[in-house]
Amino acid sequence: MIEILKRISEIGKDQILLRKLRGDPMANRTLVQKALEEAQKAIQQLFGKIKDIKDKAEKSEQMVKEITRDIKQLDHAKRHLTTSITTLNHLHMLAGGVDSLEAMTRRRQYGEVANLLQGVMNVLEHFHKYMGIPQIRQLSERVKAAQMELGQQILADFEEAFPSQGTKRPGGPSNVLRDACLVANILDPKIKQEIIKKFIKQHLSEYLVLFQENQDVAWLDKIDRRYAWVKRQLVDYEEKYGRMFPREWYMTERIAVEFCHVTRAELAKIMRARAKEIEVKLLLFAIQRTTNFEGFLAKRFSGCTLTDGTLKKLESPPPSTNPFLEDESAPEMEELAIEKGELDQPKKPKVPDNPFHGIVSKCFEPHLYVYIESQDKNLGELIDRFVADFKAQGPPKPNTDEGGAVLPSCADLFVYYKKCMVQCSQLSTGEPMIALTTIFQKYLREYAWKILSGNLPKTTTSSGGLTISSLLKEKEGSEVAKFTLEELCLICSILSTAEYCWATTQQLEEKLKEKVDVSLTERINLTGEMDTFSTVISSSIQLLVQDLDAACDPALTAMSKMQWQNVEHVGDQSPYVTSVILHIKQNVPIIRDNLASTRKYFTQFCIKFANSFIPKFITHLFKCKPISMVGAEQLLLDTHSLKMVLLDLPSIGSQVVRKAPASYTKIVVKGMTRAEMILKVVMAPHEPLVVFVDNYIKLLTDCNTETFQKILDMKGLKRSEQSNMLELLRQRLPTPPSGADGSSSLSLMAPTPEQESSRIRKLEKLIKKRL
């Protein structure tokens, strides 16, 4: 190849030389001819050498294939030879192992059998694909027969060592049995289960005799003896047989678990037979001792055997997504929170740390109706005691410094509820909790009816007549039937108590849902009881409003009966205004101070009073007829004074001035402004008619013919004059649908400045000067 390349290079040089000799045509032609021949000759040589190389490559490839084929044959031969040797070795080991296994089984050499049997079974696994060979199948059947013989022989040895009838063999555990347990670990799991079952049954046979149903110690009052007996047996087992069984069998725990199942069945049977003898104290005593024992088991054992075989692990609630956790290790703090009205906040239900919870105590659940009935009776007696105490002690004493007090009986009720709920949840989280919830609902309603609603003061009406002169002399307070100071404080206290009960009942519902099984949470609903307390709150607020409203009624009556057409000049506020303000200053500070802990309900009281008083004031305002111009000015001044007092109502008489709530201010401004606008319309001259009607439409946004006619009556106009004005009003009132006509009528509603009455402007200046 190198020579070919050199030749090609020489040809290239000759070509360069040919270019230089182009000047000589003859020489040039000769050189070209020579160079062409040499190039053709070189190309032929190149093709020949390439062909030789290709032939040699094909021969080399054929040689490699032959070598590879030989190597593969050798590899297969080696693999087959190795497999044959290994199989022969395994066969030798299997044959010898089976012979040794049968011999050791007859001699009960369980220690050697445990090691040999596992090896034989491992070797036998290599011969699964050779089971078609008679000799291999025969060895496999001999191994199975040896296993069956071992199982029967070990069970017989245990039966001999621990007979089902009679007493246990004295002395410590046998080494033969200890090695037999190691063999049982390798054999069919049924052998191990049978050994465990027979041993535990024999170990608990004495218990079934000692605590038979007809024995005195079998009853609930001596339930401690059952648990003391099993504790002694567990200690005895550890001392005598602890090393005989493998540790991974957890025999101590299995004995305890089987004892629990037997005890639960025995207790259930004896309680069914003697159900009439079960009392609450006895039942709670037995449950307490049982739960203590279950706690002892949880500290001693892991509970790993509860999922083994037929022993079913108790179900635990699913994990919750509620992020609020609670420490249940502080019951004192919980009761203190209840007394303060802060029942436990929603918490995340924890998976019980005790896997043995309910393994025995579940048998008491069918008899918890005794506990529920007892709590029903106790709560009934508690409510009766609350009623008697209230009658004996009377209403709470007035205390305007610290605010209205919550009745102590409600805190006692919820503390008792808390105690019952925790106790019942420890006994059961199923149907008994639903039954207890029903009892809670019953006595929440009774508390609301007997303690709260039943003690609200009754409203009375004044039977004596009331003269205008008495009002003008500001002696009307002695003539009006009002609640006393003690009664006002009682209403506020009942309102605060109902608010406390409403909030605590809501928290109680959440707590009950956490304690009960997840499948039963939808059956817990205390909304009806919360509505009952809400009704008490509304009734209390309504009583307070009615009392203050009724106290103001004589003053409003006096206002409507005054001869307003005879008023000659505008002076200070009228006596009826002073009377209204006096009643407000007497009642509102007491109510505010006694509702200091429930500020939102004081705001509701203010709003309801404004919604009641203002419409009543406007109604009495329409009764003031006929009215002169000066009388209207005096009424407008009185109206403005009442408006200022009402705006200041939430903080009247208080050293700490707070801004009134916006919702309340809006109601007062809207209502009293309407009263002022009515008086302004009354003060306006009724001629020309168009201007008067337009002024009425402008000042009163809710204008209608009925209100307009009342205003005309206040002005003292005759019916003939009123008919023209009413007809004009109907023409100028905007039509309900919006459109071109509505826009044109709205344009008539905007009076010019010249249409304003001069007397209205004078009155406004007078009011500003007075303020």
LOFI-483739 format. One line per field, with one value per residue (C-alpha): x, z, y. Coordinates in steps of 0.2 Angstrom, whole numbers, plus 5000, padded with zeros to 4 digits. Each point is the difference from the previous one (the first is absolute). Example, Ala and Ser with C-alpha at 12.3 -4.5 7.8 and 13.67 -1.06 7.14 Angstrom:
<nodes>
X	(5062 5006)
Z	(5039 4997)
Y	(4978 5017)
</nodes>
This chain:
<nodes>
X	(5000 5014 5008 4984 4999 5018 4996 4985 5011 5013 4986 4995 5018 5000 4985 5008 5015 4988 4993 5017 5004 4985 5011 5007 4985 5010 5008 4984 4990 5013 5000 4982 4999 5013 4991 4983 5007 5009 4984 4989 5013 5000 4981 5000 5013 4989 4985 5009 5007 4982 4993 5014 4996 4981 5004 5011 4986 4987 5012 5003 4981 4997 5014 4993 4983 5007 5010 4984 4990 5013 5000 4981 5000 5013 4990 4984 5009 5008 4983 4992 5014 4999 4981 5001 5014 4989 4984 5009 5007 4983 4993 5013 4996 4982 5000 5012 4990 4984 5007 5008 4983 4990 5013 5001 4981 4999 5013 4991 5016 4990 5016 5008 4984 4997 5016 4999 4982 5003 5014 4991 4985 5012 5009 4983 4995 5014 4991 4983 5003 5005 4985 4996 5014 4993 5015 4999 4981 5003 5013 4988 4986 5011 5004 4982 4996 5015 4992 4983 5008 5009 4985 4990 5014 5003 4982 5000 5015 4991 4984 5010 5009 4985 4984 4983 4994 5008 5014 5016 5016 5011 5017 5007 4999 5007 5014 4992 4985 5010 5009 4983 4994 5014 4994 4982 5006 5006 4985 4982 4994 4985 5012 5006 4982 4994 5015 4996 4981 5002 5013 4990 4984 5008 5008 4983 4991 5002 4993 4984 4997 5004 4989 4985 4983 4994 5015 4999 5017 4992 4989 5005 5003 5015 5006 5017 5004 4999 5013 5011 4999 5006 5014 5007 4998 5010 5014 4999 5001 5016 5009 4995 4997 5008 5015 4990 4991 5009 4999 4992 4985 4995 4992 4998 4990 4990 4996 4994 4990 4991 4997 4991 4989 4995 4997 4989 4990 4998 4995 4988 4991 4999 4994 4986 4995 5001 4995 4988 5014 5010 5001 5008 5014 5004 5000 5012 5011 5002 5003 5013 5009 4999 5007 5014 5004 5000 5012 5011 5000 5004 5016 5005 4997 5001 4984 5008 4990 4983 5002 5006 4988 4983 5005 4993 5007 4988 4996 5007 4992 5008 5012 4992 5005 4995 5016 4994 5008 4996 5009 4988 5012 4993 4982 5002 5003 4985 4988 5007 4997 4982 4997 5007 4988 5015 4996 5014 5003 4999 5015 5007 4994 5015 5002 4999 5017 4992 4997 4992 4986 4983 5007 4991 4990 4990 4989 4993 4993 4983 4998 5004 4982 5001 5013 4989 4985 5009 5007 4982 4994 5015 4998 4982 5004 5013 4988 4987 5014 5004 4982 4999 5016 4994 4984 5009 5014 4990 5006 5018 5004 5002 5018 5004 5018 5005 4986 4986 5005 4997 4989 5012 4988 5004 5019 4996 4989 5013 5013 4989 4997 5019 5002 4987 5006 5018 4994 4988 5013 5012 4987 4993 5001 4985 4981 5002 5008 4984 4989 5010 4999 4981 5000 5011 4987 4986 5007 5007 4983 4993 5014 4995 4981 5001 5015 5001 4983 4990 5009 4998 4990 4982 4995 4986 4989 4996 4981 4999 4997 5013 4997 5010 5003 5009 5011 5004 5005 5012 4991 4995 5014 4989 4985 5008 5002 5019 5012 5009 5019 5001 4989 5010 5016 4991 4996 5017 5007 4988 5006 5018 4997 4990 5015 5012 4989 4998 5019 5004 4987 5008 5017 4992 4993 5017 5007 4987 5004 5018 4996 4988 5003 5002 4985 4989 5006 4985 4988 5007 4991 4997 4993 4983 5007 5010 4985 4991 5013 4999 4982 5004 5012 4987 4987 5011 5005 4982 4995 5013 4994 4982 5004 5009 4987 4985 5009 5001 4982 4991 5012 4996 4981 5002 5009 4985 4987 5009 4991 5014 4990 5000 5019 5005 5019 5015 5009 5010 4996 4983 4996 4996 5017 5008 4989 5006 5018 4998 4994 5014 5013 4992 4999 5014 5015 4994 4997 5017 5010 4991 5003 5018 5006 4988 5002 4992 4984 5000 5002 4985 4990 5004 4995 4984 4995 5004 4990 4985 5001 5003 4984 4990 5006 4996 4982 4997 5007 4987 4987 5006 4987 4996 5017 5005 5016 5008 4994 5008 5016 5000 4996 5015 5011 4994 5003 5017 5003 4994 5011 5015 4996 4996 5017 5008 4990 5013 5012 4988 5005 5017 5016 5008 4993 4999 4995 4983 4999 4998 4985 4991 5005 4993 4983 4999 5005 4988 4985 5002 5004 4984 4991 5009 4996 4981 5001 5009 4986 4987 5009 5001 4986 4987 4998 5005 4994 5013 5014 4993 4997 5018 5007 4992 5006 5018 5000 4992 5008 4986 4986 4983 4982 4997 5014 4996 4982 5007 5011 4985 4990 5014 5000 4981 4994 4982 4995 4996 5018 5007 4992 5008 5017 4998 4995 5015 5011 4994 5004 5018 5005 5012 4993 5007 5008 5016 4999 4997 4985 5010 5014 4988 4992 5016 5005 4985 5006 5015 4994 5009 5007 4987 4987 5008 4990 5008 4993 5009 5017 4996 4996 5016 5010 4992 5004 5018 5001 4993 5012)
Z	(5000 5004 4983 4991 5009 4995 4982 5000 5007 4986 4987 5008 4998 4982 4997 5007 4989 4985 5004 4999 4983 4991 4990 4991 4991 4995 5016 5009 4990 5003 5019 5001 4991 5012 5015 4995 4998 5017 5008 4992 5006 5017 5001 4995 5013 5013 4996 5001 5017 5006 4994 5009 5017 4998 4997 5016 5010 4995 5005 5017 5003 4996 5012 5014 4998 5001 5016 5008 4996 5009 5015 5002 4999 5014 5011 4998 5005 5015 5006 4998 5009 5014 5001 5000 5014 5011 4997 5005 5016 5004 4997 5011 5014 4998 5001 5015 5008 4999 5008 5014 5002 5002 5012 5011 5000 5008 5013 5003 4997 4996 5002 4985 4991 5000 4991 4988 4995 4994 4990 4992 4995 4992 4990 4995 4992 4987 4995 4996 4981 5002 5009 4984 5005 5012 5011 5003 5003 5013 5009 5000 5007 5014 5005 5001 5010 5012 5002 5004 5012 5009 5002 5007 5011 5007 5003 5010 5010 5005 5004 5011 5008 5002 5001 4997 5015 5017 5007 4991 5001 5014 4996 4987 4982 4990 4988 4988 4999 4998 4985 4994 4999 4989 4988 5001 4993 4984 4999 4994 5010 5005 5012 5008 5002 5008 5012 5005 5002 5010 5012 5003 5002 5013 5008 5002 5005 5019 4997 4992 5016 5013 4992 4995 4998 5016 5010 5011 4993 4983 5003 4996 5017 5001 4982 5007 5004 4982 4995 5015 4996 4982 5006 5011 4986 4988 5013 5003 4981 4998 5014 4994 4981 4994 4992 4993 4986 4988 5003 4984 5005 5013 5011 5015 4990 4992 5017 5006 4984 5001 5018 4995 4987 5012 5014 4988 4995 5019 5006 4986 5004 5019 4997 4989 5013 5014 4991 5014 5013 4990 5008 4994 5013 4997 4982 5000 5013 4988 4985 5009 5006 4982 4992 5012 4996 4981 5004 5009 4984 4989 5011 5000 4983 4982 4994 4985 5002 4999 4981 5000 4996 5006 5012 4993 5004 5006 4987 5003 4992 4984 5000 5000 4990 5014 5004 5018 5013 5018 5015 5010 5014 5010 5005 5013 4986 4990 5015 5003 4981 5002 5015 4989 4986 4989 4998 4991 4982 4986 5000 4990 5005 5005 4996 5017 5007 5008 4988 5013 5003 5000 4999 5016 5004 4984 5010 5011 4985 4999 5018 4999 5000 5019 4999 4988 5011 5015 4991 4995 5018 5006 4988 5004 5018 4996 4990 5014 5012 4989 5000 5019 5002 4989 5010 5016 4996 4989 4984 5000 5008 4990 4995 4988 5003 4993 4988 5000 5008 4992 5011 5009 4997 4981 5003 5012 4987 4987 5012 5004 4981 4997 5014 4993 4982 5004 5011 4987 4986 5010 5001 4983 4984 4992 5004 5018 4995 4989 5015 5011 4987 5000 5019 4998 4988 5011 5015 4990 4995 5017 5007 4986 5005 5019 5005 4986 4992 5016 5010 4988 5007 4994 4991 5008 4993 5010 5005 5007 4989 4996 4999 4989 5015 5008 4985 4999 5019 4996 5012 4988 5006 5015 4989 4988 5003 4997 5004 5017 5000 5006 4986 4987 5007 5000 4982 4995 5011 4991 4983 5004 5007 4984 4989 5010 4998 4982 4997 5012 4992 4983 5007 5009 4983 4992 5015 4999 4982 5004 5013 4991 4985 4983 4994 5013 4999 4989 5014 5012 4997 5013 4989 5007 5018 4993 4992 5017 5008 4986 5003 5018 4995 4988 5013 5013 4987 4996 5018 5003 4984 5005 5018 4993 4986 5012 5012 4985 4995 5012 4994 4982 5005 5008 4985 4989 5012 5001 4992 4988 4991 5016 5001 4999 5000 4998 5017 5007 4997 5006 5016 4991 4992 5017 5006 4986 5003 5019 4997 4987 5013 5013 4990 4987 5012 5011 4985 4992 5016 5002 4982 5000 4997 4985 4991 4984 5009 5007 4982 4995 5015 4993 4983 5005 5011 4986 4988 5012 5007 4984 4990 5016 5002 4982 5002 5015 4990 4988 5014 5004 4991 4996 5002 4998 4992 5017 5007 4985 5004 5018 4994 4988 5014 5011 4986 4998 5019 5000 4984 5009 5016 4989 4991 5017 5007 5000 5011 5010 5018 4997 5005 4985 4984 4986 4982 4997 4988 4982 4997 5015 4995 4983 5007 5011 4987 4987 5012 5009 4984 4993 5015 4997 4982 5004 5012 4986 4988 5013 5003 4981 4993 4990 4987 4986 4999 4987 5011 5016 4991 4992 5017 5008 4986 5002 5019 5002 4989 5005 4996 4997 5001 5017 5009 4990 5006 5018 4998 4993 5015 5011 4991 5004 4982 4995 4990 4985 5000 5002 4985 4988 5008 5000 4981 4996 5010 4990 4984 5005 5009 4989 4992 5005 4984 4995 4983 4992 5011 5016 4995 4997 5016 5009 4993 5008 5017 5000 5007 4997 5015 4999 5004 5017 5015 5010 5016 4997 4998 5016 5009 4994 5006 5017 5002 4996 5012 5014 4996)
Y	(5000 5012 4996 5004 5017 5004 4995 5012 5013 4998 5001 5016 5007 4994 5010 5016 4997 4998 5017 5008 4992 5007 5011 4984 4991 4985 4997 5004 4987 4986 5003 5000 4983 4993 5007 4993 4982 5001 5006 4986 4987 5007 4999 4982 4996 5009 4990 4983 5004 5005 4984 4990 5010 4996 4981 4999 5009 4987 4986 5008 5002 4982 4995 5011 4991 4983 5005 5008 4984 4989 5012 4999 4981 5000 5012 4990 4984 5009 5006 4983 4992 5012 4998 4982 5000 5012 4990 4984 5009 5007 4982 4993 5013 4998 4981 5000 5015 4990 4985 5010 5010 4984 4993 5016 5001 4983 5005 5017 5009 5016 5011 4992 4997 5019 5004 4985 5002 5017 4995 4985 5011 5012 4986 4993 5016 4997 4984 5007 4999 4982 4994 4989 4989 4986 5000 5019 4999 4986 5011 5014 4990 4993 5018 5004 4985 5004 5018 4993 4987 5014 5011 4986 4995 5017 5003 4983 5006 5016 4991 4988 5014 5011 4989 5008 4992 5000 5010 5006 4990 5007 5007 5011 5000 4985 5003 4987 5011 5016 4992 4993 5018 5004 4986 5006 5017 4991 4988 5005 5016 4990 4990 5015 5007 4983 5000 5018 4997 4984 5008 5016 4989 4989 5016 5008 4984 5005 5017 4993 4989 5013 5013 4990 5009 4993 5005 5016 5006 5000 5015 5018 5006 4988 5003 5005 4982 4995 5013 4995 4982 5003 5011 4986 4988 5011 5001 4981 4997 5011 4991 4982 5001 5016 4991 4986 5009 5011 5018 5004 4990 5013 4987 5012 5012 4986 4993 5018 5002 4984 5003 5016 4992 4986 5013 5011 4985 4994 5018 5002 4984 5003 5018 4993 4988 5013 5016 5005 5001 5012 5017 5016 5000 4982 5002 5015 4991 4985 5010 5011 4984 4993 5015 5001 4982 5004 5015 4988 4988 5015 5004 4982 4994 5007 4993 4992 4983 5009 4999 4982 4985 5003 5013 5016 5017 5013 5013 5017 5016 5006 5014 5017 5016 5011 5010 5004 4989 4999 4993 4989 4998 5015 4997 5014 5012 4993 5003 5017 5004 4995 5011 5014 4996 4993 4982 4990 5007 4988 4988 4986 4983 4990 4982 4991 4996 4985 4986 4990 5013 4991 4983 4995 5016 4998 4988 5014 5009 4991 5005 5018 5004 4999 5014 5010 4999 5005 5015 5004 4999 5010 5014 5001 5002 5013 5011 4999 5005 5015 5005 4999 5009 5014 5002 5000 5012 5011 5010 5005 5016 5016 5003 5013 5000 4983 4997 4987 4984 4983 4989 4988 4985 5000 4997 4986 4992 5000 4994 4986 4997 5000 4987 4989 5001 4996 4985 4993 5002 4989 4987 5001 5011 4992 5000 5004 5017 5003 4996 5012 5014 4998 5002 5015 5008 4996 5010 5014 5004 4998 5011 5013 4999 4998 5010 5013 5003 4995 5014 5014 5014 5002 5016 5010 5014 5016 5000 5017 5015 5013 5018 5013 5011 4986 4998 5018 5000 4985 4989 4986 4988 4996 4996 4988 4981 4997 4987 5003 5001 4982 4994 5009 4992 4983 5001 5005 4986 4987 5007 4998 4983 4995 5007 4990 4984 5003 5001 4986 4989 5002 4995 4985 4994 5001 4991 4986 4998 4997 4987 4990 4988 5008 4991 5007 5019 5004 4995 5013 5017 5013 5013 4999 5004 5014 5007 4999 5010 5013 5001 5004 5014 5007 5000 5008 5014 5002 5002 5014 5009 4999 5006 5016 5002 4999 5012 5013 4997 5012 5014 4997 4999 5017 5007 4995 5008 5016 5015 5004 5013 5011 5000 5018 4999 4988 4996 4986 4982 4995 4991 4984 5000 5002 4985 4989 5005 4996 4983 4996 5006 4989 4984 5000 5002 4985 4989 5005 4996 4984 4995 5005 4982 4998 5016 4995 4997 5017 5006 4990 5007 5018 4996 4991 5015 5012 4990 5000 5018 5010 4993 5002 5018 5004 4992 5011 5015 4998 5001 5018 5009 5014 5007 5018 5006 5004 4983 4992 5009 4994 4982 5001 5006 4986 4987 5006 4998 4982 4997 5005 4990 4984 5002 5001 4986 4986 5010 5011 5002 4991 5007 4992 5007 4988 5003 4993 4985 5005 4989 5008 5018 4997 4994 5016 5012 4993 4999 5017 5009 4994 5008 5016 5000 4998 5015 5010 4996 5005 5016 5004 5012 4990 5013 4999 4982 4995 5006 4992 4983 5000 5005 4985 4988 5007 4999 4983 4986 4988 5012 4993 5007 4993 5009 5016 5000 4998 5015 5010 4995 5006 5017 5000 5002 4996 4985 5011 5007 4983 4992 5012 4998 4981 5000 5011 4988 4985 5009 5005 4984 4990 4985 4983 4995 5010 5009 5017 5004 4996 5011 5014 4998 4999 5017 5007 4994 5012 5017 5016 5009 5013 4987 4996 5007 5014 4993 4984 5009 5009 4984 4992 5015 4999 4982 5003 5015 4989 4986)
</nodes>
